[in-house]
Amino acid sequence: MTVETLRQVPLFESLDDASARELCELIETLDCPANRVLFHAGDVGDAMYLIETGKVRIRVQTKDGHEVTLAELGRGDFFGEMALLDGERRSADAMVTEDAKLALLSREHFLSFMRSSPDVALEMLTALANRLRRTDELLRHSATRNVNVEEAARLTLADRAADIIAEFGGSWKFIFAAVLFFNVWMVINTLLFEKMGFDAYPFLLLSTGINMLAVLQAPIILMSQNRQSHKDRLRAEIDYQVNLKNELALNEIIQRLKALERDYLRMTLEKQSE
């Protein structure tokens, strides 16, 4: 990596020429094809990565098997620094999603350079804050989904018909229409039976029609209720995914900020003691 390329990374753009050249000597270059997994959650954190070209996805696997994307990183971004700062294992998976050229900085070189350049710690803190803002935007626009829109996209013609029939069958319009129809039927077949009637008392044809209507209407209403139950389950699943993504993203950012704070305070004390 050259000094000019290093300066294109926001984290190191404020370095002076001497520090930039020193850092370039410590960095190794790594070419990675798409779909290559750089590390898994739980692996030992032995290096930090800078993206010169390409894209990398940071993701985690939940206990129930769901895959949650924490960040999509591109040119100029960095990742893997948290394990270097706190000495713990990797907290997430990193996978190359587009052929990438990465700059690799080992833990030993990273910590020694951080001690000699405290300003880089402040730049890293700023970059992490910006990443938190991007995560908030991601959660606001792409993680949150509209249950009604998702459900409507899956509706068939039969589902729509069932909803319309169930909605009409459970309304005052249906009650008024049914009462009016029954009264007209009974008037025609009682008072005007000799001229216009066709269903004499006790109105067996009307009774048969009502029974058939009840038999057909009941399963249609149940179909609509089952779809409502499915919508409730979908809403609960979306709420769970959004809450989980929020929790994982915020926990990762908080841990990184704590590690940066500890490292910066340690470096400040070392500078003061010199």
C-alpha positions as MATLAB code, in Angstrom:
seq = 'MTVETLRQVPLFESLDDASARELCELIETLDCPANRVLFHAGDVGDAMYLIETGKVRIRVQTKDGHEVTLAELGRGDFFGEMALLDGERRSADAMVTEDAKLALLSREHFLSFMRSSPDVALEMLTALANRLRRTDELLRHSATRNVNVEEAARLTLADRAADIIAEFGGSWKFIFAAVLFFNVWMVINTLLFEKMGFDAYPFLLLSTGINMLAVLQAPIILMSQNRQSHKDRLRAEIDYQVNLKNELALNEIIQRLKALERDYLRMTLEKQSE';
ca = [
       0.000    0.000    0.000;
       1.266    3.461   -0.926;
       0.987    6.641    1.128;
      -1.496    8.068   -1.403;
      -3.716    5.003   -1.102;
      -3.466    5.093    2.691;
      -4.559    8.742    2.733;
      -7.768    7.742    0.930;
      -8.807    5.872    4.071;
     -10.606    8.421    6.310;
      -9.102    6.829    9.407;
      -5.547    7.761    8.321;
      -6.043   10.844    6.156;
      -4.781   13.167    8.927;
      -1.422   11.353    9.355;
       1.748   13.247    8.575;
       4.068   11.882    5.899;
       6.454   10.186    8.340;
       3.654    8.377   10.196;
       1.975    7.397    6.928;
       5.191    5.890    5.560;
       5.794    4.068    8.839;
       2.304    2.595    8.718;
       2.647    1.540    5.076;
       5.702   -0.533    6.015;
       3.646   -2.391    8.628;
       0.695   -3.196    6.346;
       0.369   -6.345    4.252;
      -1.822   -6.545    1.129;
      -4.343   -9.329    0.678;
      -6.384  -10.125   -2.470;
      -9.684  -11.810   -1.647;
     -12.240  -13.278   -4.082;
     -15.969  -12.850   -3.531;
     -17.701  -15.165   -1.010;
     -14.506  -15.741    0.955;
     -14.998  -15.748    4.719;
     -12.234  -13.762    6.398;
     -13.083  -14.838    9.933;
     -15.923  -16.225   12.036;
     -17.327  -15.081   15.348;
     -15.221  -16.659   18.089;
     -11.974  -16.681   16.093;
      -8.861  -15.158   17.641;
      -8.538  -11.493   16.669;
      -5.045  -11.241   15.225;
      -5.454   -8.551   12.559;
      -7.327   -5.442   11.505;
      -8.456   -4.940    7.897;
      -8.694   -1.850    5.668;
     -10.671   -2.021    2.425;
      -8.852   -0.629   -0.616;
     -11.359   -1.982   -3.149;
     -14.376   -4.291   -3.006;
     -17.011   -4.877   -0.359;
     -17.217   -6.834    2.911;
     -20.282   -7.846    4.914;
     -20.217   -8.040    8.709;
     -22.834  -10.472   10.005;
     -23.831  -12.572   13.001;
     -25.744  -15.803   13.447;
     -28.489  -15.794   16.091;
     -29.263  -18.780   18.298;
     -32.363  -19.622   16.246;
     -30.360  -19.736   13.010;
     -31.198  -16.283   11.625;
     -28.455  -14.351    9.839;
     -28.317  -10.644   10.700;
     -26.207   -8.205    8.662;
     -24.631   -5.578   10.887;
     -22.843   -3.567    8.201;
     -21.980   -3.499    4.501;
     -18.483   -1.997    4.205;
     -16.757   -0.608    1.131;
     -13.655    1.277    0.044;
     -12.066    3.276    2.856;
     -13.818    1.370    5.662;
     -12.063   -0.711    8.296;
     -13.124   -3.640   10.464;
     -11.746   -6.180   12.908;
     -10.280   -3.554   15.224;
     -12.422   -4.408   18.256;
     -10.756   -7.777   18.876;
      -7.358   -6.082   18.598;
      -8.280   -3.432   21.154;
      -9.836   -5.565   23.887;
      -7.960   -8.807   23.245;
     -11.196  -10.801   22.993;
     -12.318  -13.079   20.187;
     -14.145  -11.942   17.070;
     -17.717  -10.822   17.752;
     -19.066  -11.362   14.215;
     -18.390  -12.993   10.845;
     -16.739  -11.103    7.986;
     -17.361  -12.235    4.393;
     -16.154  -10.703    1.148;
     -19.198   -9.984   -1.046;
     -17.292   -8.441   -3.960;
     -13.725   -9.143   -5.096;
     -11.646   -7.085   -2.695;
      -8.134   -5.858   -2.060;
      -7.537   -5.563    1.664;
      -4.747   -4.106    3.750;
      -3.964   -6.216    6.806;
      -2.473   -4.780    9.994;
      -1.421   -7.296   12.648;
      -2.250   -6.873   16.332;
       1.367   -6.228   17.318;
       1.884   -3.540   14.672;
      -1.562   -2.064   15.267;
      -1.058   -1.547   19.015;
       2.448   -0.152   18.631;
       1.280    2.326   16.018;
      -1.732    3.358   18.107;
       0.556    4.113   21.065;
       2.745    6.330   18.924;
      -0.186    8.080   17.191;
      -2.995    8.928   19.640;
      -4.721   11.048   16.991;
      -5.563    7.850   15.130;
      -7.577    6.689   18.160;
      -9.676    9.844   17.937;
     -10.194    9.310   14.205;
     -11.262    5.740   14.888;
     -13.721    6.950   17.517;
     -15.205    9.375   14.976;
     -15.461    6.627   12.370;
     -17.242    4.364   14.835;
     -19.723    7.141   15.644;
     -20.406    7.578   11.917;
     -20.888    3.829   11.600;
     -23.468    3.973   14.387;
     -25.333    6.683   12.465;
     -25.298    4.536    9.330;
     -26.584    1.600   11.355;
     -29.448    3.744   12.648;
     -30.362    4.694    9.083;
     -30.154    1.059    8.000;
     -32.450   -0.007   10.809;
     -34.872    2.832   10.074;
     -35.198    2.242    6.333;
     -34.356   -1.368    5.525;
     -34.752   -3.401    8.702;
     -38.251   -2.127    9.434;
     -40.850   -3.592    7.141;
     -44.547   -2.865    6.702;
     -46.557   -5.933    7.699;
     -49.557   -4.890    5.622;
     -47.426   -4.429    2.500;
     -45.687   -7.792    2.938;
     -48.989   -9.554    3.580;
     -50.697   -7.886    0.611;
     -47.895   -9.068   -1.686;
     -48.720  -12.696   -0.809;
     -52.499  -12.462   -1.264;
     -54.180  -14.662   -3.851;
     -57.518  -13.948   -5.543;
     -59.223  -16.413   -3.160;
     -57.684  -14.667   -0.141;
     -58.942  -11.278   -1.312;
     -62.421  -12.679   -1.943;
     -62.493  -14.277    1.513;
     -61.510  -10.976    3.138;
     -64.200   -9.043    1.268;
     -66.905  -11.593    2.106;
     -65.834  -11.817    5.767;
     -65.734   -8.016    6.066;
     -69.213   -7.636    4.545;
     -70.646  -10.562    6.556;
     -69.543   -8.927    9.803;
     -70.999   -5.487    9.102;
     -74.272   -3.678    9.767;
     -74.788   -3.471    6.009;
     -75.148   -7.246    5.878;
     -77.556   -7.267    8.830;
     -79.791   -4.554    7.351;
     -79.715   -6.174    3.909;
     -80.587   -9.597    5.366;
     -83.488   -8.229    7.452;
     -84.849   -6.328    4.455;
     -84.532   -9.367    2.188;
     -86.260  -11.699    4.681;
     -89.149   -9.277    5.193;
     -89.648   -8.788    1.458;
     -89.520  -12.558    0.946;
     -92.096  -13.224    3.649;
     -94.414  -10.412    2.432;
     -94.320  -11.687   -1.133;
     -94.958  -15.294   -0.127;
     -97.639  -14.467    2.465;
     -99.736  -11.532    1.297;
     -99.142  -11.991   -2.424;
     -98.817  -15.782   -2.499;
    -101.609  -16.405   -5.013;
    -100.172  -13.931   -7.557;
     -96.430  -13.782   -6.970;
     -95.585  -16.256   -4.212;
     -93.470  -19.363   -4.729;
     -92.415  -20.332   -1.156;
     -95.471  -20.804    1.059;
     -95.285  -20.773    4.853;
     -93.182  -22.161    6.651;
     -90.797  -20.861    3.959;
     -88.786  -24.035    3.415;
     -86.905  -22.625    0.439;
     -85.829  -19.570    2.493;
     -84.742  -21.809    5.375;
     -82.694  -23.965    3.021;
     -81.005  -20.872    1.536;
     -80.177  -19.505    5.010;
     -78.656  -22.840    6.045;
     -76.517  -22.986    2.900;
     -75.384  -19.390    3.470;
     -74.360  -20.205    7.051;
     -72.514  -23.362    5.942;
     -70.514  -21.472    3.291;
     -69.957  -18.293    5.281;
     -68.443  -20.009    8.338;
     -65.332  -21.481    6.588;
     -64.827  -18.259    4.617;
     -64.734  -16.260    7.864;
     -62.351  -18.837    9.360;
     -60.067  -18.467    6.331;
     -59.932  -14.710    6.893;
     -59.272  -15.172   10.617;
     -56.444  -17.615    9.879;
     -54.846  -15.042    7.610;
     -55.133  -12.458   10.379;
     -53.349  -14.877   12.719;
     -50.616  -15.298   10.116;
     -50.301  -11.510    9.869;
     -49.927  -11.290   13.661;
     -47.150  -13.905   13.560;
     -45.421  -12.010   10.752;
     -45.665   -8.770   12.733;
     -44.169  -10.492   15.794;
     -41.311  -11.939   13.696;
     -40.504   -8.545   12.148;
     -40.551   -6.893   15.576;
     -38.191   -9.569   16.862;
     -35.767   -9.115   13.939;
     -35.717   -5.332   14.313;
     -35.193   -5.523   18.089;
     -32.485   -8.141   17.698;
     -30.658   -6.138   15.058;
     -30.842   -3.029   17.222;
     -29.517   -4.912   20.234;
     -26.645   -6.559   18.370;
     -25.586   -3.377   16.584;
     -25.708   -1.248   19.715;
     -23.858   -3.841   21.794;
     -21.097   -4.018   19.197;
     -20.745   -0.228   19.012;
     -20.761    0.114   22.812;
     -18.047   -2.516   23.179;
     -15.922   -0.808   20.557;
     -16.338    2.595   22.169;
     -15.403    1.186   25.583;
     -12.306   -0.470   24.163;
     -11.288    2.729   22.375;
     -11.833    4.763   25.534;
      -9.661    2.429   27.595;
      -6.920    2.418   24.968;
      -6.987    6.194   24.544;
      -6.810    6.790   28.319;
      -3.895    4.380   28.590;
      -2.026    6.124   25.782;
      -2.745    9.539   27.353;
      -1.310    8.387   30.671;
       1.746    6.978   28.944;
       2.308   10.296   27.135;
       1.941   12.259   30.378;
       4.368    9.997   32.215;
       7.075   10.442   29.557;
];
